[in-house]
Amino acid sequence: MAVQLPHNATQIGVNFSQAYWRISAVNISFRAGHPEKHNVGITVSVYANAAAAAIEGTQHVAWMEYTAPISDFNSLSGDDFIAKCYAWLNAHTDLSGGKPV
């Protein structure tokens, strides 16, 4: 599961028209003293394209981190929590409008 979407804001100054965005980490953290006790952290690695991402050990060209309250994920549809994370990313971040691959 991943998203294909151009990435034009890399730190190395190169645009990738077929960039492949894949969740590389998800964590849930506890926040004492906050009304929303748990946050979800999502790290997305961006590769030049799907072929590059398929090669073990290939370095990503960029990465993004996102954080949201866990309650944002409760009503999302998906087969598992990772699928819900992709649904949240598609609705709320740079991945909006990407093509699921």
Contacts in CASP RR format, 6 or more apart in sequence:
PFRMAT RR
TARGET T0000
AUTHOR 0000-0000-0000
METHOD contacts of the structure
MODEL  1
MAVQLPHNATQIGVNFSQAYWRISAVNISFRAGHPEKHNVGITVSVYANA
AAAAIEGTQHVAWMEYTAPISDFNSLSGDDFIAKCYAWLNAHTDLSGGKP
V
1 22 0 8 1.000
1 23 0 8 1.000
1 82 0 8 1.000
1 83 0 8 1.000
1 86 0 8 1.000
1 100 0 8 1.000
2 20 0 8 1.000
2 21 0 8 1.000
2 22 0 8 1.000
2 23 0 8 1.000
2 50 0 8 1.000
2 53 0 8 1.000
2 100 0 8 1.000
2 101 0 8 1.000
3 20 0 8 1.000
3 21 0 8 1.000
3 22 0 8 1.000
3 86 0 8 1.000
3 89 0 8 1.000
3 90 0 8 1.000
3 95 0 8 1.000
3 98 0 8 1.000
3 99 0 8 1.000
3 100 0 8 1.000
3 101 0 8 1.000
4 18 0 8 1.000
4 19 0 8 1.000
4 20 0 8 1.000
4 21 0 8 1.000
4 50 0 8 1.000
4 98 0 8 1.000
4 99 0 8 1.000
4 101 0 8 1.000
5 19 0 8 1.000
5 21 0 8 1.000
5 94 0 8 1.000
5 95 0 8 1.000
5 97 0 8 1.000
5 98 0 8 1.000
5 99 0 8 1.000
6 15 0 8 1.000
6 16 0 8 1.000
6 17 0 8 1.000
6 18 0 8 1.000
6 19 0 8 1.000
7 15 0 8 1.000
7 16 0 8 1.000
7 19 0 8 1.000
7 21 0 8 1.000
7 46 0 8 1.000
7 61 0 8 1.000
7 62 0 8 1.000
8 15 0 8 1.000
8 16 0 8 1.000
9 62 0 8 1.000
10 16 0 8 1.000
10 46 0 8 1.000
10 61 0 8 1.000
10 62 0 8 1.000
11 62 0 8 1.000
12 61 0 8 1.000
14 61 0 8 1.000
16 46 0 8 1.000
16 48 0 8 1.000
16 49 0 8 1.000
16 61 0 8 1.000
18 48 0 8 1.000
18 49 0 8 1.000
18 50 0 8 1.000
19 46 0 8 1.000
19 47 0 8 1.000
19 48 0 8 1.000
19 49 0 8 1.000
19 61 0 8 1.000
20 46 0 8 1.000
20 47 0 8 1.000
20 48 0 8 1.000
20 49 0 8 1.000
20 50 0 8 1.000
20 52 0 8 1.000
20 53 0 8 1.000
20 101 0 8 1.000
21 44 0 8 1.000
21 45 0 8 1.000
21 46 0 8 1.000
21 47 0 8 1.000
21 95 0 8 1.000
22 44 0 8 1.000
22 45 0 8 1.000
22 47 0 8 1.000
22 53 0 8 1.000
23 42 0 8 1.000
23 43 0 8 1.000
23 44 0 8 1.000
23 45 0 8 1.000
23 82 0 8 1.000
23 85 0 8 1.000
23 86 0 8 1.000
23 89 0 8 1.000
24 43 0 8 1.000
24 44 0 8 1.000
24 45 0 8 1.000
24 60 0 8 1.000
24 63 0 8 1.000
25 41 0 8 1.000
25 42 0 8 1.000
25 43 0 8 1.000
26 40 0 8 1.000
26 41 0 8 1.000
26 42 0 8 1.000
26 43 0 8 1.000
26 81 0 8 1.000
26 82 0 8 1.000
26 85 0 8 1.000
27 40 0 8 1.000
27 41 0 8 1.000
28 38 0 8 1.000
28 39 0 8 1.000
28 40 0 8 1.000
28 41 0 8 1.000
28 70 0 8 1.000
29 38 0 8 1.000
29 39 0 8 1.000
29 41 0 8 1.000
30 37 0 8 1.000
30 38 0 8 1.000
31 37 0 8 1.000
31 38 0 8 1.000
31 39 0 8 1.000
36 69 0 8 1.000
36 70 0 8 1.000
36 71 0 8 1.000
38 69 0 8 1.000
38 70 0 8 1.000
39 67 0 8 1.000
39 68 0 8 1.000
39 69 0 8 1.000
39 70 0 8 1.000
40 67 0 8 1.000
40 68 0 8 1.000
40 69 0 8 1.000
40 70 0 8 1.000
40 72 0 8 1.000
40 73 0 8 1.000
40 85 0 8 1.000
40 88 0 8 1.000
41 65 0 8 1.000
41 66 0 8 1.000
41 67 0 8 1.000
41 68 0 8 1.000
42 65 0 8 1.000
42 66 0 8 1.000
42 67 0 8 1.000
42 68 0 8 1.000
42 85 0 8 1.000
42 88 0 8 1.000
42 89 0 8 1.000
43 63 0 8 1.000
43 64 0 8 1.000
43 65 0 8 1.000
44 63 0 8 1.000
44 64 0 8 1.000
44 65 0 8 1.000
44 66 0 8 1.000
44 89 0 8 1.000
44 95 0 8 1.000
45 53 0 8 1.000
45 60 0 8 1.000
45 62 0 8 1.000
45 63 0 8 1.000
46 60 0 8 1.000
46 61 0 8 1.000
46 62 0 8 1.000
46 63 0 8 1.000
46 64 0 8 1.000
47 53 0 8 1.000
47 58 0 8 1.000
47 60 0 8 1.000
47 61 0 8 1.000
48 61 0 8 1.000
50 101 0 8 1.000
52 58 0 8 1.000
64 93 0 8 1.000
64 94 0 8 1.000
66 89 0 8 1.000
66 92 0 8 1.000
66 93 0 8 1.000
68 88 0 8 1.000
68 92 0 8 1.000
72 88 0 8 1.000
72 92 0 8 1.000
73 81 0 8 1.000
73 84 0 8 1.000
73 85 0 8 1.000
73 88 0 8 1.000
76 84 0 8 1.000
76 87 0 8 1.000
76 88 0 8 1.000
77 83 0 8 1.000
77 84 0 8 1.000
77 87 0 8 1.000
78 84 0 8 1.000
78 87 0 8 1.000
86 95 0 8 1.000
86 100 0 8 1.000
89 95 0 8 1.000
90 96 0 8 1.000
90 97 0 8 1.000
90 98 0 8 1.000
END
